Amino acid sequence: MTRIVDTGRSIVRRTLERVGRGWSKMQERRPLSSDLLESDDAYLVVFDAPGVHGEDVDVTFLDHTVEVRLDRFRDFYDGFDVVFPGRGLTLSGSAELPADADVTPHGANATLTRNGTLQVEIPKDGAAEAVDVVEEGEGPAVDADSNDA
């Protein structure tokens, strides 16, 4: 009888793992959610960025589009095994600025907040260059790749 129970548990575990991996892949294919805000002197793009660190964020600016790629890692916990690996590990998204926006990546900055958002601010005056990513509450900026438009 215990063999039947063990076999049943094994089937359930494998099924959950497959479903979880499928869900993870589906999540990686969906673009990150974002908001585009505007003030008198800048645009602010806010992306959902759960579970990432500044060094795992890539922000680029190309043809009035802010592109973001996030690589996150699954932590391991002593005494626990992954049953349902449902979180995507590589997430990406983009936000297009209005066609008439007079901006360049010069002076842009990106802040990774404690509540899991990435805030990319692009000044309207066009006075900046690289997009640096800093984690909220930390000192010096972490270099992030950027492309000049």
C-alpha positions, 0 to 999 in steps of 0.5 A, a space after each residue: 500500500 505504501 508503494 501506491 501512496 509513494 507512486 501517487 505522491 511522485 506523480 503529483 510532485 512531477 505534475 506540479 513541477 511541470 505545471 510550475 515550469 510552464 507557468 514560469 515560462 509563460 510569465 517570462 514571455 509576458 511583458 513587465 507591467 509599467 506606468 508612464 508618468 509625466 511632469 513639467 521637466 521629466 518622464 517617469 516610467 515605473 516597472 514592476 520589478 519583484 525580487 531583483 537586485 540592482 546588479 541584475 537590472 539592465 536598462 536601455 533607451 533606444 528610439 524613445 523606448 525604455 527597455 528593461 531586462 531583469 534577471 532574478 534568482 531563486 533562493 534556496 532554503 535549508 530543509 525545503 525542496 521546490 515543488 512548484 517553480 512558478 516564478 519567471 527568472 528572466 523578465 523584460 518589458 518596455 515603455 514607449 515615450 510619446 513621439 513628440 517627447 524631446 528627451 535623450 538618455 543623458 541625465 536619466 536615472 533608475 531607482 530600484 525601490 524596496 517595494 519591488 518597483 523600478 523607477 526610470 526618470 528621463 529628463 525632458 531637457 536632454 541633459 544626461 547620458 548613462 542610466 544608472 540603477 541604484 537600490 533605494 537606501 544604498 549609497 553609490 550607483 550600480 552601473 547599468 548598460 545603456 545605449 544612447 539614442 
